């Protein structure tokens, strides 16, 4: 029973971290440019190993776009659970 408790706790912490990472896209081109500049600066200062996660609306549904600087690939996820599974797997590869 304790392992289920810890598992739920870990999942809740991961959900909170994902929510902190995901931000809606700014509407103006200036805001988009500033956000991209800021993300680039953070990647430069932190070594650029962390994935960049963006949450967007596509055809009336919320999707997550992730850029992985290690593989230099961009991926789209249809659910937060899919994204979480990918993030967990990324650290075990």
LOLUM-192921 format. One record per residue (C-alpha): residue number from 1; x negated, z, y negated. Coordinates in Angstrom, 1 decimal. Layout:
N
+--------+--------+--------+--------+
! drengu !     c1 !     c3 !     c2 !
+--------+--------+--------+--------+
!    NUM !      X !      Z !      Y !
...
+--------+--------+--------+--------+
REM end
This chain:
93
+--------+--------+--------+--------+
! drengu !     c1 !     c3 !     c2 !
+--------+--------+--------+--------+
!      1 !    0.0 !    0.0 !    0.0 !
!      2 !   -2.9 !    0.7 !   -2.4 !
!      3 !   -4.3 !   -2.8 !   -1.9 !
!      4 !   -0.9 !   -4.3 !   -3.0 !
!      5 !   -1.0 !   -2.0 !   -6.1 !
!      6 !   -4.5 !   -3.1 !   -7.0 !
!      7 !   -3.6 !   -6.7 !   -6.3 !
!      8 !   -0.7 !   -6.6 !   -8.7 !
!      9 !   -2.8 !   -4.8 !  -11.2 !
!     10 !   -5.5 !   -7.5 !  -11.0 !
!     11 !   -2.9 !  -10.2 !  -11.4 !
!     12 !   -1.4 !   -8.5 !  -14.4 !
!     13 !   -4.8 !   -8.2 !  -16.0 !
!     14 !   -5.5 !  -11.9 !  -15.3 !
!     15 !   -2.1 !  -12.9 !  -16.8 !
!     16 !   -2.9 !  -10.9 !  -20.0 !
!     17 !   -6.4 !  -12.6 !  -20.2 !
!     18 !   -4.7 !  -16.0 !  -19.8 !
!     19 !   -2.2 !  -15.2 !  -22.5 !
!     20 !   -5.0 !  -14.2 !  -24.9 !
!     21 !   -6.8 !  -17.5 !  -24.2 !
!     22 !   -3.9 !  -19.8 !  -24.5 !
!     23 !   -2.7 !  -20.6 !  -28.0 !
!     24 !   -0.2 !  -23.2 !  -29.2 !
!     25 !   -1.6 !  -26.3 !  -30.8 !
!     26 !   -1.6 !  -26.3 !  -34.6 !
!     27 !    0.7 !  -28.9 !  -36.2 !
!     28 !   -1.4 !  -30.4 !  -39.0 !
!     29 !   -4.5 !  -32.6 !  -38.4 !
!     30 !   -6.6 !  -30.2 !  -40.6 !
!     31 !   -5.6 !  -27.2 !  -38.5 !
!     32 !   -6.4 !  -29.2 !  -35.3 !
!     33 !   -9.8 !  -30.1 !  -36.7 !
!     34 !  -10.5 !  -26.5 !  -37.7 !
!     35 !   -9.5 !  -25.3 !  -34.3 !
!     36 !  -11.7 !  -27.8 !  -32.5 !
!     37 !  -14.6 !  -26.9 !  -34.8 !
!     38 !  -14.1 !  -23.2 !  -34.0 !
!     39 !  -13.9 !  -23.8 !  -30.3 !
!     40 !  -17.1 !  -25.8 !  -30.5 !
!     41 !  -18.8 !  -23.1 !  -32.4 !
!     42 !  -17.7 !  -20.4 !  -29.8 !
!     43 !  -18.9 !  -22.6 !  -27.0 !
!     44 !  -22.3 !  -23.1 !  -28.7 !
!     45 !  -22.7 !  -19.4 !  -29.4 !
!     46 !  -21.6 !  -18.3 !  -25.9 !
!     47 !  -23.5 !  -20.9 !  -23.9 !
!     48 !  -20.4 !  -23.0 !  -23.2 !
!     49 !  -19.7 !  -21.9 !  -19.6 !
!     50 !  -16.2 !  -20.7 !  -20.1 !
!     51 !  -13.3 !  -23.1 !  -19.6 !
!     52 !  -11.3 !  -24.1 !  -22.7 !
!     53 !   -7.5 !  -23.6 !  -22.0 !
!     54 !   -4.8 !  -25.1 !  -24.2 !
!     55 !   -1.0 !  -24.6 !  -23.7 !
!     56 !    1.2 !  -27.6 !  -24.7 !
!     57 !    4.7 !  -28.8 !  -24.4 !
!     58 !    5.0 !  -32.1 !  -22.5 !
!     59 !    8.4 !  -33.7 !  -21.8 !
!     60 !   10.1 !  -30.4 !  -22.6 !
!     61 !    7.9 !  -28.4 !  -20.2 !
!     62 !    5.0 !  -26.1 !  -20.8 !
!     63 !    1.8 !  -27.3 !  -19.3 !
!     64 !   -1.8 !  -26.0 !  -19.4 !
!     65 !   -4.8 !  -28.3 !  -20.1 !
!     66 !   -8.2 !  -27.0 !  -19.1 !
!     67 !  -11.6 !  -28.4 !  -20.0 !
!     68 !  -14.3 !  -27.1 !  -17.7 !
!     69 !  -17.8 !  -27.5 !  -19.4 !
!     70 !  -19.6 !  -26.9 !  -16.0 !
!     71 !  -18.0 !  -29.9 !  -14.3 !
!     72 !  -17.2 !  -31.7 !  -17.6 !
!     73 !  -13.7 !  -32.4 !  -16.3 !
!     74 !  -10.3 !  -32.0 !  -17.9 !
!     75 !   -7.3 !  -30.9 !  -15.7 !
!     76 !   -3.6 !  -30.3 !  -16.2 !
!     77 !   -1.7 !  -27.5 !  -14.6 !
!     78 !    2.1 !  -27.4 !  -14.3 !
!     79 !    2.3 !  -23.6 !  -14.0 !
!     80 !    0.4 !  -20.5 !  -14.9 !
!     81 !    0.1 !  -19.7 !  -11.2 !
!     82 !   -1.7 !  -23.0 !  -10.5 !
!     83 !   -4.0 !  -22.3 !  -13.4 !
!     84 !   -4.8 !  -18.8 !  -12.2 !
!     85 !   -5.6 !  -20.1 !   -8.7 !
!     86 !   -7.9 !  -22.7 !  -10.1 !
!     87 !   -9.6 !  -20.1 !  -12.3 !
!     88 !  -10.2 !  -17.7 !   -9.4 !
!     89 !  -11.5 !  -20.6 !   -7.2 !
!     90 !  -13.8 !  -21.7 !  -10.0 !
!     91 !  -15.8 !  -18.5 !   -9.8 !
!     92 !  -16.2 !  -18.6 !   -6.1 !
!     93 !  -17.6 !  -22.2 !   -5.9 !
+--------+--------+--------+--------+
REM end
